[in-house]
Amino acid sequence: MNGMTYKGYAARVEFDAEDHIFVGHIIGIRDIVGFHGKTVNELENSFQEAVDGYLSAVKHLVNGQTNRTPASSLSASAPKSMRLLPPPQNQQVKA
């Protein structure tokens, strides 16, 4: 296995000899997303679930607009921007 990619995201995989499992992390994103499996098939399925879960979480965090893309798809000349989100309404504390 040379590498794993899914929906434009790539993974770094290592073997944990102590636990006898493959452990991987999605690379090229600003967050830490890990996955694991005892077999290559489990590892591939776990990786795909991790990517799908990451995309779903990001979509919900930014009000339905996915703005995190794989680093490999970003151009060095692409403009950088920051999006400010309103604070959640349910965090008001009543005394």
C-alpha positions, 0 to 999 in steps of 0.5 A: 500500500503506497498511500490512501486517498478518498474524496481528495484527502490523503492519509498517513498510516503506521503500524502499532506493533504493541496493539497490532493495528494500523493507525492513520491520520488524515493529512493536509487539514488543520484538524487532527482526525485519526482512524485505525483498523486490524486489517487493510480492509478495516483500515480503508473503511475506517479512513473513509468513515473518518473523511465522511465524518470530518466533512459532515462535522465541518459542514455543520460547523460552518452553517452548511458551507464546507470551506476546508479543502485538502491542502493539495487542492489549495494554490499558493497564490490563492487568497487567504480569508477568515470567516467569523461566525456568530456566537451560538444563541444557546450560550446566554447565562441567566443569573 
